[in-house]
Amino acid sequence: MEKTDQKLADLAASGRMLGEWVLKGGLSILDLVIYSGSMFLVSVLLARWMSVENYGIFALAMVITTLFYQMQNSLILEPMSVIGPSKYSQILPQYLSRQRIFHFVLFFILGFSIIILSVIYRVVGGATQLFTILILLGLLAALLQLPWMIRRSFYVMGLPFSAVLYSLVFAFVTVGCLYLLKINKWLSTESTLVLLSVSGLIAVVFIYKRLHRQPAEKGRFDGRTIWEENWGFGKWMLPSGLCFFAAGQAPIMIAGLTMGAEASGVIKAMQNYMVPMVMIISTLISVAVPRLAEGDQGADEDPRNKQLNIIVILIITISAIYGVVLTVFAVPMETFLYSGNYSAFNWLIPFWVWMPFLMALGALPSIYFRLTKRTKAIFQSALAWMIVTLMAATLFAKAYGILGISLGTIAGYIAYSGTYLIIYLKVRGEAC
């Protein structure tokens, strides 16, 4: 009888835990939908309203901001998500405030470097418009990346609803003012970059008190120590981010080089099907890591507890459902998104919508290696992903065309999760 009661109690506790994660995960996904959706809408509207040449300049600027994000994520966002809750939980608001200072210092240095390189580029005969864009990116780098910093701060504090509010204000200001730029004929890449920067600042004003709502004990920080902690965690995350970026862009580049621009467009259209689920997985991991890190006070402590199992099962289940739904509704989905322009490639959709599931299979080691600060393993998995994607997609493209690139991309995801799992099993075996 006692055993039965204990099992029922454990089941009830697991149910409550699952409900908590579903709520937090749902809010984090809502935040992702609002923020990323607003950025996607901006991109679509600019594609409609700008000339092809000017939109190309904007697209280049966004690629550069993607590289900004990889640096920010590696050296600030990821370290503070793990180290903050595990080491500075009693003074977390102050710790996050110091990390925001690091954010501005980092992008001041990076922005100044970009400005110097831009001047050199102009002196040697570079295009005037691109020079202007690069100068703006250097000046606005910290503000352009500020939304990522603020939203992740709320995740670390366990306040995803506050992140939703921030994204709502950001989206409203951005989309509304973009329309004003259009009707006043002020729309350009330059004005859009300024708008994105100002929108992030305005949103901060609305939620500023929420960043400091939790009571905190007074504590003194050694800035050098915190930065050394960031670097110790992020030194492997930085090359990992570059590998992630290269692996993600490789199929499009290989398609263009081997088959032309039309093939690149097809691969990009197929990638769009998987992007939402990939972003959901990344967001759920970003929410899970700080919460799990609260109970992980040392690298030797085993973080694979019930919460970890629940969040991993949740990620794998959602990605599987996503794959099934988009496989079944591939044809109407293509009609809705592309108005039949890519109907000849509907047969490719199942290949791409199941790639997030392959990625989800590596969620357990991905979270584990973050919690235990074994970020070298993350780099090794990212490197395997990049190398296999580049080699397999190039090789298969010559033999099977677009199908070959799709198969090569799948091989890259298998290598990514497979490497994760192999290293994880090895580490766990050594621990036993």
Summary of the structure (lengths in Angstrom):
residues: 432
radius of gyration: 22.4
end to end distance: 33.7
largest distance: 83.3
contacts: 1455
relative contact order: 0.10
helix: 87%
strand: 0%
